[in-house]
Amino acid sequence: AMTRLHMGRSAIALFILAFFTIFVAFWTGIAGCWRRSPGNITATAILMLLACLLSAGAMGLWHGVEYYEKERIVGEEFYQQWNNVLRDASFTGYDWSFFLVWAGVGFSFVSAALFSGAAVCLRSERIKEETVNMQYLMPVYPQKQQYAYPPPGYPPAAAYAPGPPYYHGSQYGPYNY
């Protein structure tokens, strides 16, 4: 009887954790769509998959409680001790909430898969965009002003071999390319 009680309480706890996970996934999904961030969308997919697993685990515990009540627990108020007339007259039916929960588990799995696909698309789109933008970037070469003074331990510039004569009419100042 205690196993059934703990399984029933654990099912409720797993549903609460699943609802909290969906709440967190909602906000990471909003942030991911707002910023077009593949990392946030991936986190949303993982959280939705976790919510799916938690909900499926809760439903598994619910089915376990039902199994314990019908097949394992022996007591006057449980199914095993009923007389045959009562057993034949009883009917176990599942209503809309049962099917709605399993549909929710399935849809949370589908949403996890769709978020995962969206993250892959965003990541490939970002990579493609970065490769296109690489053609527009100009390479930056070091300027000669950075090397106006030699590093410590090197002789000053006058000690080097003389180069070509300096052309005073250059419009580029000290550059002698």
Order of alpha helices (4+ residues) and beta strands (2+ residues): alpha-alpha-alpha-alpha
